[in-house]
Amino acid sequence: MMPRRLAIIVPRISLFLITTIAGREVKKAGEELMRIVVKKAKGHYYNVSIRTRSVNRELRSSVPRAGIPDIFEMPT
């Protein structure tokens, strides 16, 4: 079993910047957002903890899906 990644912690963020910071950190990590924890800090600031996890990436689906043509079909 792989160890868990550490959360990204961004201290003292203004309330209206939380979504921007969270989006930037998730994009920087290149992973999927798992959880955001926002805690009130001193004044009008918040501490933000962002946890991500790796994305399950497949090159090609092993099960054909409806509406998607098979690339290996021969045209008739």
C-alpha positions as a Markdown table, in Angstrom:
| # | Residue | x | y | z |
|---|---|---|---|---|
| 1 | Met | 0.0 | 0.0 | 0.0 |
| 2 | Met | 1.3 | 3.4 | -0.9 |
| 3 | Pro | 1.6 | 6.1 | 1.8 |
| 4 | Arg | -0.8 | 9.0 | 1.6 |
| 5 | Arg | 0.4 | 12.2 | 0.2 |
| 6 | Leu | 0.7 | 15.2 | 2.5 |
| 7 | Ala | -2.0 | 17.8 | 2.2 |
| 8 | Ile | -1.2 | 21.2 | 0.6 |
| 9 | Ile | -1.6 | 23.8 | 3.3 |
| 10 | Val | -1.9 | 27.5 | 2.4 |
| 11 | Pro | -2.0 | 29.8 | 5.5 |
| 12 | Arg | -3.8 | 33.1 | 5.9 |
| 13 | Ile | -6.0 | 33.4 | 2.8 |
| 14 | Ser | -8.7 | 35.9 | 2.4 |
| 15 | Leu | -12.2 | 34.4 | 2.0 |
| 16 | Phe | -12.8 | 35.5 | -1.6 |
| 17 | Leu | -9.5 | 33.9 | -2.7 |
| 18 | Ile | -10.2 | 30.4 | -1.4 |
| 19 | Thr | -11.6 | 29.1 | -4.7 |
| 20 | Thr | -8.8 | 30.6 | -6.8 |
| 21 | Ile | -6.1 | 29.2 | -4.5 |
| 22 | Ala | -7.8 | 25.7 | -4.4 |
| 23 | Gly | -8.1 | 25.6 | -8.2 |
| 24 | Arg | -4.5 | 26.7 | -8.7 |
| 25 | Glu | -3.1 | 24.1 | -6.3 |
| 26 | Val | -5.1 | 21.2 | -7.8 |
| 27 | Lys | -4.0 | 22.2 | -11.3 |
| 28 | Lys | -0.4 | 22.5 | -10.1 |
| 29 | Ala | -0.5 | 19.0 | -8.6 |
| 30 | Gly | -2.1 | 17.6 | -11.8 |
| 31 | Glu | -4.4 | 15.4 | -9.7 |
| 32 | Glu | -8.0 | 15.1 | -8.7 |
| 33 | Leu | -9.4 | 17.1 | -5.8 |
| 34 | Met | -10.3 | 14.9 | -2.9 |
| 35 | Arg | -11.0 | 17.3 | 0.1 |
| 36 | Ile | -10.7 | 20.9 | 1.1 |
| 37 | Val | -10.7 | 22.0 | 4.8 |
| 38 | Val | -11.0 | 25.7 | 5.6 |
| 39 | Lys | -10.4 | 26.9 | 9.1 |
| 40 | Lys | -10.8 | 30.4 | 10.5 |
| 41 | Ala | -7.5 | 32.1 | 11.3 |
| 42 | Lys | -6.9 | 35.4 | 13.0 |
| 43 | Gly | -8.8 | 38.4 | 11.6 |
| 44 | His | -10.5 | 37.9 | 8.2 |
| 45 | Tyr | -8.2 | 35.2 | 7.1 |
| 46 | Tyr | -8.5 | 31.4 | 6.7 |
| 47 | Asn | -6.1 | 28.5 | 6.6 |
| 48 | Val | -6.8 | 26.2 | 3.7 |
| 49 | Ser | -5.8 | 22.5 | 3.5 |
| 50 | Ile | -6.1 | 20.8 | 0.1 |
| 51 | Arg | -5.9 | 17.1 | -0.4 |
| 52 | Thr | -5.6 | 15.5 | -3.8 |
| 53 | Arg | -5.3 | 12.0 | -5.2 |
| 54 | Ser | -3.9 | 10.6 | -8.4 |
| 55 | Val | -6.2 | 10.3 | -11.4 |
| 56 | Asn | -7.0 | 6.9 | -12.9 |
| 57 | Arg | -5.9 | 7.4 | -16.5 |
| 58 | Glu | -6.5 | 4.9 | -19.2 |
| 59 | Leu | -5.2 | 5.2 | -22.7 |
| 60 | Arg | -8.1 | 3.3 | -24.2 |
| 61 | Ser | -11.1 | 1.8 | -22.6 |
| 62 | Ser | -11.2 | -2.1 | -22.7 |
| 63 | Val | -15.0 | -2.1 | -22.9 |
| 64 | Pro | -16.5 | -0.6 | -26.1 |
| 65 | Arg | -19.1 | 2.1 | -25.3 |
| 66 | Ala | -22.2 | 2.9 | -27.2 |
| 67 | Gly | -22.0 | 5.8 | -29.6 |
| 68 | Ile | -18.2 | 5.7 | -29.9 |
| 69 | Pro | -16.9 | 4.1 | -33.1 |
| 70 | Asp | -14.3 | 1.4 | -32.8 |
| 71 | Ile | -11.1 | 2.6 | -34.4 |
| 72 | Phe | -10.2 | -0.9 | -35.5 |
| 73 | Glu | -13.4 | -1.5 | -37.6 |
| 74 | Met | -12.8 | -1.8 | -41.3 |
| 75 | Pro | -15.0 | 0.5 | -43.4 |
| 76 | Thr | -17.4 | -1.3 | -45.7 |
